[in-house]
Amino acid sequence: KKHRLEQLTQEAYEETGGRSAKISLNTEDYKNLLLENPRPYHAFVLITAPGAVCDVCGPIGEAFDKAAMSHYMAGAVGEGEDDDDEPVFFVEMNAFHNRDLQRLHGFKSVPHLVHLHGGSKLKYRKSLREYQIASSEVYHQTKLEPPVGDILDWMNTKTGRHVEVYTTQQERVMHAIKIWCLILAAIGHIMRH
């Protein structure tokens, strides 16, 4: 299972030209790879829907994408430097296209960001045919646009890692340009007065 997730993550990274490290699964693969034991890895799953039906899904989706890339660039996918480090995978599940997914967990809305791991306490309720995820394994979104740092802090408590926000070279250049523009505007303002 772990090797299949590693392969899918690498394919996602290559197919997007290095812009994404999250994978998508159908419900059967989700059950097989993420719900059934053993799970000697961490999986963060964003259960979401298209913007046309979920206007709050976009912001957490962007932060989730950034968290996935931060982990990927930190080497968290695959075997880590430390043998005790378990790999971390990021899965985005579209509940709109996988309608049985919400029933699988008893969710009545989206988005949901959940953590699945061998130590996760999933209760299978046979009468409802659903896997209940413990509240402690669900990210409780308190802001419409959750900062990626907040999501990474929550993820770090789950994995025991210390992954920080990864910024691309393009993002660093754009940030530097903004700072220079502000400096030039301030100088221009001072010189006029």
DOTOR-281474 format. One line per field, with one value per residue: residue in three letters; x, y, z of N, C-alpha, C, CB in turn; residue number from 1. Coordinates in steps of 0.2 Angstrom, whole numbers, always signed. Glycine has a CB too. Example, Ala and Ser with C-alpha at 12.3 -4.5 7.8 and 13.67 -1.06 7.14 Angstrom:
resn <- c(ala; ser)
n.X <- c(+66; +64)
n.Y <- c(-28; -11)
n.Z <- c(+39; +35)
ca.X <- c(+62; +68)
ca.Y <- c(-22; -5)
ca.Z <- c(+39; +36)
c.X <- c(+66; +64)
c.Y <- c(-16; +0)
c.Z <- c(+39; +39)
cb.X <- c(+57; +70)
cb.Y <- c(-22; -3)
cb.Z <- c(+45; +29)
resi <- c(1; 2)
// end
This chain:
resn <- c(lys; lys; his; arg; leu; glu; gln; leu; thr; gln; glu; ala; tyr; glu; glu; thr; gly; gly; arg; ser; ala; lys; ile; ser; leu; asn; thr; glu; asp; tyr; lys; asn; leu; leu; leu; glu; asn; pro; arg; pro; tyr; his; ala; phe; val; leu; ile; thr; ala; pro; gly; ala; val; cys; asp; val; cys; gly; pro; ile; gly; glu; ala; phe; asp; lys; ala; ala; met; ser; his; tyr; met; ala; gly; ala; val; gly; glu; gly; glu; asp; asp; asp; asp; glu; pro; val; phe; phe; val; glu; met; asn; ala; phe; his; asn; arg; asp; leu; gln; arg; leu; his; gly; phe; lys; ser; val; pro; his; leu; val; his; leu; his; gly; gly; ser; lys; leu; lys; tyr; arg; lys; ser; leu; arg; glu; tyr; gln; ile; ala; ser; ser; glu; val; tyr; his; gln; thr; lys; leu; glu; pro; pro; val; gly; asp; ile; leu; asp; trp; met; asn; thr; lys; thr; gly; arg; his; val; glu; val; tyr; thr; thr; gln; gln; glu; arg; val; met; his; ala; ile; lys; ile; trp; cys; leu; ile; leu; ala; ala; ile; gly; his; ile; met; arg; his)
n.X <- c(+4; +9; +20; +12; +6; +17; +21; +10; +10; +22; +20; +9; +16; +26; +17; +11; +21; +29; +21; +11; +8; -1; -13; -27; -40; -52; -67; -66; -52; -48; -54; -47; -33; -32; -41; -41; -32; -15; -9; +5; +9; +6; -9; -16; -32; -42; -58; -68; -77; -82; -80; -91; -102; -97; -92; -83; -74; -63; -53; -47; -43; -32; -23; -21; -15; -3; +2; +4; +14; +24; +27; +32; +43; +51; +55; +46; +39; +39; +53; +60; +74; +76; +74; +63; +54; +38; +31; +22; +6; -4; -21; -34; -51; -65; -80; -91; -90; -88; -100; -103; -94; -96; -106; -99; -92; -101; -102; -110; -108; -96; -81; -69; -55; -45; -35; -27; -20; -11; -13; -24; -41; -52; -69; -79; -95; -106; -120; -123; -114; -102; -87; -82; -73; -62; -65; -53; -45; -48; -47; -51; -58; -57; -57; -61; -52; -40; -24; -9; +1; -6; -12; -1; +5; -5; -4; +9; +9; +2; +11; +23; +33; +43; +38; +40; +32; +34; +41; +41; +54; +49; +38; +46; +53; +43; +38; +50; +49; +37; +41; +51; +44; +36; +45; +50; +39; +37; +49; +46; +35; +40; +49; +41; +35)
n.Y <- c(-6; +6; +8; +10; +22; +30; +29; +35; +48; +53; +52; +62; +73; +74; +75; +87; +96; +98; +106; +101; +89; +81; +67; +60; +49; +35; +29; +16; +13; +22; +16; +4; +8; +17; +15; +2; -9; -14; +2; +9; +23; +40; +48; +62; +68; +77; +80; +86; +97; +103; +121; +126; +120; +121; +134; +137; +128; +130; +139; +131; +121; +126; +129; +116; +111; +118; +113; +100; +101; +107; +96; +87; +93; +93; +81; +71; +62; +45; +35; +42; +52; +47; +31; +29; +38; +40; +39; +53; +56; +64; +66; +71; +70; +70; +74; +76; +69; +57; +51; +41; +42; +52; +46; +35; +40; +46; +60; +75; +87; +97; +106; +93; +90; +77; +65; +50; +36; +22; +22; +28; +29; +22; +18; +5; +5; -6; -7; +5; +5; +12; +21; +28; +43; +48; +63; +69; +67; +75; +90; +106; +118; +135; +147; +155; +156; +147; +148; +141; +138; +136; +124; +116; +116; +108; +96; +93; +90; +78; +70; +71; +77; +91; +101; +115; +129; +129; +139; +143; +148; +157; +163; +169; +178; +186; +191; +199; +208; +215; +220; +229; +238; +244; +250; +259; +267; +273; +280; +289; +295; +302; +311; +319; +327)
n.Z <- c(+0; +4; -5; -16; -14; -13; -26; -33; -28; -33; -47; -47; -44; -55; -66; -64; -66; -55; -47; -38; -25; -21; -21; -30; -27; -31; -23; -20; -20; -10; +1; +1; +2; +12; +23; +27; +37; +37; +41; +39; +39; +37; +32; +25; +22; +12; +10; -1; -13; -29; -33; -38; -31; -18; -10; +0; +0; -9; -2; +9; +1; -6; +4; +9; -3; -2; +10; +7; -3; +4; +13; +4; -2; +9; +10; +16; +9; +6; +12; +26; +33; +45; +52; +59; +55; +48; +31; +24; +16; +5; +1; -10; -10; -20; -15; -22; -35; -30; -23; -13; -4; +7; +14; +18; +29; +36; +35; +32; +25; +17; +17; +24; +33; +37; +47; +44; +50; +56; +70; +71; +77; +70; +70; +65; +60; +59; +56; +50; +40; +40; +43; +57; +61; +73; +82; +86; +75; +65; +57; +64; +56; +58; +52; +37; +27; +30; +37; +30; +38; +50; +47; +45; +57; +65; +57; +60; +74; +73; +65; +71; +65; +60; +49; +39; +31; +13; +1; -15; -28; -36; -28; -18; -26; -30; -18; -14; -24; -21; -8; -12; -20; -11; -3; -13; -15; -3; -1; -12; -8; +4; -2; -9; +0)
ca.X <- c(+0; +14; +23; +7; +4; +23; +21; +5; +12; +28; +16; +6; +22; +28; +12; +9; +27; +32; +16; +7; +11; -7; -16; -34; -42; -59; -69; -63; -44; -48; -55; -41; -26; -32; -45; -40; -26; -11; -7; +11; +10; +1; -12; -21; -37; -46; -64; -70; -81; -80; -82; -98; -106; -94; -88; -78; -69; -57; -47; -44; -39; -26; -19; -19; -10; +3; +5; +7; +21; +29; +30; +35; +50; +55; +56; +42; +35; +44; +57; +63; +81; +76; +70; +56; +49; +33; +29; +16; +3; -10; -26; -40; -56; -70; -86; -97; -89; -88; -105; -104; -88; -98; -109; -94; -90; -107; -102; -116; -106; -89; -75; -67; -48; -44; -29; -28; -14; -12; -15; -31; -46; -58; -74; -84; -102; -109; -127; -123; -109; -98; -81; -82; -67; -62; -64; -46; -42; -52; -45; -57; -57; -60; -56; -63; -45; -35; -17; -6; +5; -10; -14; +5; +5; -9; -1; +15; +7; +0; +16; +29; +38; +43; +38; +38; +29; +39; +40; +45; +58; +44; +35; +51; +55; +37; +38; +55; +47; +32; +44; +55; +39; +33; +51; +51; +33; +38; +54; +43; +30; +44; +53; +36; +33)
ca.Y <- c(+0; +12; +9; +12; +29; +34; +30; +40; +55; +55; +53; +68; +78; +74; +77; +94; +100; +100; +111; +97; +82; +77; +62; +59; +42; +34; +27; +9; +14; +25; +11; -1; +11; +22; +13; -5; -10; -10; +9; +11; +29; +46; +51; +68; +68; +83; +78; +92; +97; +109; +127; +128; +118; +122; +140; +137; +122; +133; +142; +126; +117; +130; +128; +109; +110; +121; +109; +94; +103; +108; +90; +84; +96; +92; +74; +67; +56; +39; +34; +48; +51; +43; +25; +30; +43; +36; +44; +56; +56; +69; +64; +75; +66; +75; +70; +77; +64; +50; +52; +36; +44; +55; +41; +31; +43; +49; +67; +78; +93; +97; +101; +90; +88; +71; +62; +43; +33; +15; +23; +32; +25; +21; +14; +3; +4; -11; -6; +11; +3; +18; +22; +35; +46; +52; +70; +71; +66; +80; +97; +110; +124; +141; +153; +154; +155; +145; +149; +135; +137; +133; +117; +112; +115; +103; +90; +91; +87; +71; +66; +71; +80; +99; +104; +122; +131; +129; +144; +142; +153; +162; +166; +173; +184; +191; +194; +204; +214; +219; +224; +235; +243; +247; +255; +265; +271; +276; +285; +294; +299; +306; +316; +324; +331)
ca.Z <- c(+0; +5; -11; -21; -12; -15; -34; -35; -26; -38; -53; -47; -44; -61; -70; -63; -67; -49; -43; -33; -22; -18; -26; -30; -27; -31; -16; -18; -19; -4; +6; +1; +4; +18; +28; +29; +41; +41; +38; +42; +36; +39; +26; +26; +17; +11; +7; -4; -19; -34; -31; -40; -26; -11; -10; +6; -2; -12; +2; +12; -4; -8; +10; +9; -8; +0; +15; +3; -7; +10; +15; -2; -2; +15; +10; +20; +5; +5; +18; +29; +35; +51; +51; +63; +51; +43; +26; +24; +10; +4; -4; -11; -12; -22; -13; -28; -40; -26; -18; -8; +1; +13; +18; +21; +36; +40; +34; +29; +22; +15; +17; +30; +33; +42; +47; +45; +52; +59; +76; +71; +80; +66; +72; +59; +62; +54; +55; +46; +35; +40; +47; +60; +62; +79; +82; +87; +69; +61; +58; +65; +53; +62; +47; +30; +23; +35; +35; +29; +44; +55; +45; +46; +65; +66; +54; +63; +80; +71; +62; +75; +61; +60; +42; +38; +24; +8; -3; -21; -29; -39; -23; -15; -30; -30; -11; -14; -28; -17; -3; -16; -23; -5; -1; -17; -14; +4; -3; -16; -3; +8; -6; -11; +6)
c.X <- c(+4; +17; +19; +6; +11; +23; +16; +7; +18; +25; +13; +11; +24; +23; +10; +16; +30; +27; +12; +10; +5; -10; -24; -35; -50; -60; -66; -56; -44; -49; -49; -35; -26; -36; -43; -33; -21; -10; -1; +14; +5; -2; -17; -25; -41; -52; -68; -75; -79; -83; -89; -103; -104; -90; -83; -73; -62; -51; -44; -40; -33; -21; -16; -14; -3; +7; +8; +14; +26; +32; +34; +42; +54; +57; +52; +38; +41; +48; +60; +70; +81; +72; +63; +51; +45; +32; +23; +13; -3; -14; -32; -45; -62; -77; -92; -96; -89; -93; -106; -98; -91; -102; -104; -91; -95; -106; -108; -115; -99; -87; -73; -60; -47; -37; -30; -21; -16; -14; -22; -36; -52; -63; -79; -90; -106; -116; -128; -119; -105; -92; -81; -75; -67; -61; -57; -42; -44; -49; -51; -55; -61; -60; -58; -57; -40; -28; -13; -2; +1; -11; -7; +6; +1; -6; +5; +14; +5; +6; +22; +35; +38; +44; +36; +35; +35; +36; +44; +49; +54; +41; +40; +53; +49; +37; +44; +53; +42; +36; +48; +50; +36; +39; +51; +45; +34; +43; +50; +38; +34; +47; +47; +34; +39)
c.Y <- c(+6; +14; +12; +20; +33; +35; +35; +47; +57; +56; +60; +74; +79; +77; +84; +98; +102; +105; +107; +91; +79; +73; +62; +51; +41; +30; +20; +9; +17; +20; +6; +2; +15; +20; +7; -5; -14; -3; +11; +18; +34; +48; +57; +68; +74; +80; +85; +92; +103; +115; +129; +125; +119; +128; +141; +132; +125; +135; +136; +121; +120; +129; +121; +108; +112; +116; +103; +95; +104; +101; +86; +87; +95; +84; +69; +62; +51; +39; +40; +46; +46; +37; +25; +34; +39; +41; +47; +57; +61; +67; +69; +71; +71; +71; +71; +71; +57; +51; +47; +38; +47; +50; +36; +33; +46; +57; +69; +84; +92; +104; +98; +88; +83; +68; +55; +40; +26; +16; +26; +27; +26; +16; +12; +2; +0; -9; +0; +10; +10; +18; +28; +37; +50; +59; +73; +71; +70; +87; +102; +117; +130; +147; +151; +152; +153; +145; +142; +133; +134; +125; +113; +111; +109; +96; +88; +88; +79; +67; +66; +74; +88; +101; +111; +124; +132; +135; +143; +148; +159; +166; +171; +179; +189; +194; +200; +210; +218; +223; +230; +240; +247; +252; +261; +269; +275; +282; +291; +298; +304; +312; +321; +329; +334)
c.Z <- c(+0; -2; -17; -20; -14; -23; -36; -34; -31; -44; -53; -47; -51; -66; -70; -64; -60; -45; -38; -31; -19; -24; -25; -31; -28; -24; -15; -16; -12; +2; +7; +4; +10; +24; +31; +32; +37; +37; +41; +39; +38; +32; +29; +21; +17; +7; +5; -10; -23; -31; -33; -35; -19; -12; -5; +5; -5; -7; +6; +7; -6; -2; +10; +3; -6; +5; +12; +0; -1; +12; +10; -2; +4; +16; +14; +16; +4; +12; +20; +31; +41; +50; +54; +60; +47; +38; +27; +17; +10; -1; -4; -14; -14; -20; -18; -33; -36; -21; -12; -2; +7; +17; +21; +28; +39; +39; +30; +25; +20; +16; +24; +28; +38; +41; +48; +46; +56; +66; +77; +73; +75; +69; +66; +62; +57; +52; +50; +40; +34; +45; +50; +62; +68; +78; +82; +80; +64; +62; +58; +62; +56; +57; +40; +26; +28; +33; +35; +35; +50; +54; +46; +53; +67; +64; +58; +70; +78; +69; +67; +71; +63; +53; +42; +31; +19; +3; -10; -23; -32; -33; -19; -19; -30; -23; -11; -18; -24; -12; -7; -18; -17; -3; -6; -17; -8; +2; -7; -12; +1; +4; -9; -6; +9)
cb.X <- c(-5; +19; +27; +1; +3; +29; +19; -2; +15; +33; +11; +2; +27; +31; +5; +6; +26; +38; +12; +0; +16; -13; -13; -38; -40; -61; -76; -64; -41; -53; -61; -40; -24; -34; -53; -41; -26; -4; -13; +17; +11; +4; -16; -17; -41; -43; -69; -64; -89; -83; -77; -100; -107; -90; -93; -82; -72; -59; -50; -49; -44; -27; -22; -26; -12; +2; -1; +2; +20; +26; +24; +32; +49; +50; +64; +37; +33; +49; +61; +60; +84; +73; +74; +58; +53; +27; +30; +17; +1; -7; -28; -38; -58; -70; -89; -96; -83; -81; -112; -103; -83; -103; -114; -88; -84; -107; -95; -122; -107; -87; -69; -71; -43; -50; -25; -31; -10; -5; -10; -33; -48; -56; -79; -81; -106; -109; -131; -122; -112; -102; -74; -86; -64; -57; -68; -43; -42; -59; -40; -58; -59; -57; -49; -67; -43; -37; -13; -1; +8; -17; -16; +11; +3; -16; +0; +20; +1; -5; +18; +31; +37; +49; +34; +44; +25; +39; +41; +40; +63; +39; +32; +58; +56; +30; +40; +61; +44; +28; +50; +59; +33; +32; +57; +51; +27; +41; +60; +39; +26; +50; +56; +30; +29)
cb.Y <- c(+0; +11; +3; +8; +30; +30; +23; +38; +55; +49; +48; +68; +77; +68; +72; +95; +105; +103; +114; +96; +83; +82; +55; +62; +38; +29; +27; +4; +18; +31; +7; -4; +15; +28; +13; -10; -12; -13; +14; +6; +29; +52; +45; +75; +61; +89; +74; +96; +98; +107; +132; +124; +110; +116; +146; +136; +117; +138; +146; +122; +116; +137; +130; +105; +114; +128; +107; +92; +109; +112; +85; +85; +104; +93; +73; +72; +59; +41; +28; +51; +57; +47; +19; +32; +48; +34; +40; +63; +50; +76; +57; +81; +61; +76; +73; +84; +65; +49; +51; +29; +48; +61; +36; +30; +47; +47; +69; +80; +99; +95; +105; +83; +94; +66; +65; +40; +37; +11; +27; +34; +27; +20; +16; -3; +11; -18; -4; +17; +1; +25; +21; +34; +50; +49; +74; +67; +59; +80; +100; +110; +124; +142; +156; +160; +161; +137; +154; +135; +144; +137; +117; +116; +121; +104; +92; +98; +90; +71; +68; +64; +79; +101; +99; +127; +138; +122; +151; +141; +151; +159; +161; +169; +181; +187; +189; +201; +211; +214; +220; +232; +239; +243; +251; +262; +267; +272; +282; +290; +295; +302; +312; +320; +327)
cb.Z <- c(+6; +11; -13; -21; -5; -13; -37; -32; -19; -38; -55; -40; -39; -64; -69; -56; -72; -49; -49; -36; -17; -16; -25; -36; -21; -37; -16; -24; -24; -3; +5; -6; -2; +16; +26; +23; +48; +43; +39; +41; +28; +42; +23; +27; +17; +8; +12; -6; -16; -41; -34; -47; -27; -9; -10; +12; -6; -16; +7; +17; -10; -9; +17; +7; -14; +3; +20; -2; -11; +16; +17; -8; -4; +22; +12; +23; -1; +0; +17; +35; +36; +57; +53; +70; +48; +47; +19; +28; +7; +3; -2; -15; -7; -30; -7; -31; -43; -23; -22; -10; -2; +10; +13; +17; +34; +47; +30; +34; +26; +8; +15; +32; +33; +41; +53; +39; +57; +60; +80; +63; +87; +58; +78; +55; +64; +56; +61; +50; +29; +41; +43; +67; +56; +84; +88; +92; +67; +61; +52; +72; +45; +68; +48; +27; +19; +37; +40; +22; +47; +56; +38; +43; +69; +64; +47; +65; +83; +65; +55; +78; +54; +65; +38; +40; +25; +4; +0; -27; -35; -44; -18; -14; -37; -31; -6; -17; -35; -13; +0; -22; -26; +1; -1; -25; -13; +9; -7; -22; +1; +11; -12; -14; +11)
resi <- c(1; 2; 3; 4; 5; 6; 7; 8; 9; 10; 11; 12; 13; 14; 15; 16; 17; 18; 19; 20; 21; 22; 23; 24; 25; 26; 27; 28; 29; 30; 31; 32; 33; 34; 35; 36; 37; 38; 39; 40; 41; 42; 43; 44; 45; 46; 47; 48; 49; 50; 51; 52; 53; 54; 55; 56; 57; 58; 59; 60; 61; 62; 63; 64; 65; 66; 67; 68; 69; 70; 71; 72; 73; 74; 75; 76; 77; 78; 79; 80; 81; 82; 83; 84; 85; 86; 87; 88; 89; 90; 91; 92; 93; 94; 95; 96; 97; 98; 99; 100; 101; 102; 103; 104; 105; 106; 107; 108; 109; 110; 111; 112; 113; 114; 115; 116; 117; 118; 119; 120; 121; 122; 123; 124; 125; 126; 127; 128; 129; 130; 131; 132; 133; 134; 135; 136; 137; 138; 139; 140; 141; 142; 143; 144; 145; 146; 147; 148; 149; 150; 151; 152; 153; 154; 155; 156; 157; 158; 159; 160; 161; 162; 163; 164; 165; 166; 167; 168; 169; 170; 171; 172; 173; 174; 175; 176; 177; 178; 179; 180; 181; 182; 183; 184; 185; 186; 187; 188; 189; 190; 191; 192; 193)
// end
